[in-house]
Amino acid sequence: MLEGEVVLVEDDGETVMCAGDVATFKAGVVIGHMMVNRSDKAAVFIEVGTRADDEVSSYTDPDVDMQMVKTNGAWKACRKNGAEI
């Protein structure tokens, strides 16, 4: 986190994050997560991930039947059961 405050929402709970905080996720372990700004001020954070073209990975929203799936460098939205949105 660079500025402001957000709530990191994960499958197993929530964590308030402020400037200077860092969250990491172990490679290969699927953990649904998202950042939510519940304040009335702007928040700034940096997200770092792989850019490997042949990687298959996904981002799963813990509260919504949606996930983003990356295959061969391209992201697409689909339901958690794999159906396209």
Secondary structure as UniProt FT lines:
FT   STRAND          5..10
FT   TURN            11..12
FT   STRAND          13..18
FT   TURN            19..20
FT   TURN            27..28
FT   STRAND          33..36
FT   TURN            53..54
FT   STRAND          56..60
FT   TURN            62..63
FT   STRAND          67..71
FT   TURN            72..73
FT   STRAND          74..78
FT   TURN            80..81
//
